[in-house]
Every structure is written in C-alpha cells, then in structure tokens.
Amino acid sequence: MTSTRPLHLAAELAPGHGRAAPGPDTAARTVALARLAEAAGLDFLTHDDSFARPGLDALAVLARVAPETRSVGLVPTVTTTHTEPFHVQAAVATLDWVSRGRAGWRIDVSPTGAEARLFGRRPAPPTAELWQEAGEVAEVSRKLWDSWEDDAEIRDAATGRFVDRRKLHHVNFQGATFSVKGPSIVPRPPQGNPVTVVDATRPAARETAAHHADVALIAAATAEEAAALRAELHRGARAHGRDPGQLRVLLSLTVDPDAYEGGPGALAGLIADWHAGGAVDGFHLVPVVPERDLERFAAVTVPLLAGRGLFRTSYEGTTLRDHLGLERPESQYAAGARVRTGAGA
C-alpha cells in the first residue's frame, strides 16, 4: 500500500566537519551545494560542527548561505555544552530572520575532556547529564523566542516607540547548571520557534529528542528497527504531553553511490519502500563526498521519487515548518495572557 504521508528529504553539507582546512572557496562551494539541494526541493540542509575539530562555525556559514538561497531550510549544529543559552537562542533566532523563516538548529553536546579544557569552566560531565542540560537549553530557548509576542514591535517613529512593553514577557529560568533571565534581545522569529533537530542515533539523546525535537534523526539497519525507534520516540513524545504527529523521524543514511548496490534507482526504491511501510517520515542523506554524492542524489534519486509522486517538484510553502508540515506555535505567554483575561471566551 502506498503511503499518503509526505516524504521528507534532507542532506548534510559538511560531513566530518573540519577534516580539511577551510579555503578561500569554502563559501562559494557551500552556496553551490545549497543551491543544488534547493533546486531538488530538499526540505533542509544540515551543517555539522564540533568543538573537537577545527573548522568554520556552522551558524556563521549558513548565515552566509541564507541570502543566496530562497527556499531550502538551514540547520546548523549548535553545541549547548560550554555555551551561553541566551546567546545561542539569539543566534538561532537571528538566522531565522536572515533566512526569512527557514532556520533550525541541530542540538549537540561536547562530552570530552579535551573540549572542556578548551573553555576551562568545568570538567566534562557524564553524557546523560549533558543531554539533560541540552533539553533545558531547548526549553529556555522556546521561552525566550516566545518572550516577544508576534505584534510586540510598534516601530512608530512619530512617537519614538519601538516596542509595546506590555507584549514583552519576563523569563526567569533556573536550570541544573545555568540560569537565564529575559526577555530576548531578538524579536520573535518568523517561525515562532525555529525547528529543533536532535540526532537521536545515540540512546542518551533519545529522551531529549522525544521531549523537545521537531525532527529526530535515527540510524537503523532494517525497516523494522527504524519503525521500532520511531514508535519509541512517539511514545516518549506522548509521555511528555506532546502530539507525536508533530515529530518527524528521519533516517540518517551515509551513501557512497560508487559502492551502493543497484545505484540511484535502488536507493530511490529503498527510500520509497521504507517510507510507504511507515518506518520513517523521510531520509537525511550524509554524503561521503558532498560535491559528487549530493549532485547524484539531487540529479537522479530525487527525480525518481518525484516521478513516483512521492516527493515535491516545487516548494509550496516558504518556511522550514511549512516544508515539514509542522504547525507554527503560538507564544506560550500570549496564550497564557488570553486565558487569564478570558479573551476569546
């Protein structure tokens, strides 16, 4: 039976980030890859990053890509360990503004002692504690994004009023390892909340993914294993009071077309079969050689899927949430104020 659920496709721009030193053509290369993916209609692109390896900052790279593209989503890896949550959320919100509503962030942690010594603030805690902290960063980020109501900006030059202070909300968050006070310094992002992506291939990250992710990335050797992981994440989301229908589960698939048996056609068949069977909501391609593998995926595999009626031939929406079929969340503070005043009753 053919699935009527939309198929979601994404790709990594910088696998093994930092293996080669950035050169003068790095920006042009990244923009070219992003435009290639956009022409194929991919939902979003990720850009790996880590304190453990040298390389360009993923947020800065995708901020450079944003004005050179129009539709494809942009999702940098953002490490929540050793960074200030207030600044992290402001940077992600800014990327959403720069990209006109196409930003996400892939949360990651820094578990090694070598990374901790780079900052000298504290020893590296156990990985489970780092993912709990990452979940708190995701929670306070949503609060700060919501701290400006959508119509808080007045921009009235005649009266000199930029913002309606009644529509700014105070945030006073106390986590296990940090505290944050708000409101944010950036107006509410175009998407309300940029898309949160969690790589749930590691068991330690799955609880954080179930609680906070809009998109969870998984790894599996069989469709049955993938379906079990998807069901596990959906159960976790439901346990946290979330609608599992607002969680997309994508299989991260490392593909070398020169070694993939059956070539691009067989890859398209695998994607179609796993999606139709309900194992996953889509696939996140991790190319071995981006210039070669992403080009072949975009030029051959994606058109085969589109020809079967499984994937878009053009973008219908303008934001990353539109591409993923995710609702734009209302500000939790605006909703709370409406309940307190009885508005809309």
Protein Blocks (a to p, Z undefined) as FASTA:
>chain_A
ZZfbdcdddddfbghihkaccdfklmmmmmmmmmmmmmnopabdcddddfkbgcddfklm
mmmmmmmpmkbccdddddfehpafklmmmmmmmmmmmnnopaccdddddfbfklmmmnom
accddfklmmmmmmmmmmmmmmmmmmpcfklpnopaknopabdfklcccdddddfkbccd
dddfbdcdfklpacddddfkbmklmmmmmmmpmbdcdddfbfklmmmmmmmmmmmmmmno
pafklcccdddddddfklmghijmlmmmmmmmmmmnomagbdcdddfblmlmmmmmmmmm
mmmmmmnopacfbdfblbfklmnopacdddfklmmmmmmnopoZZ
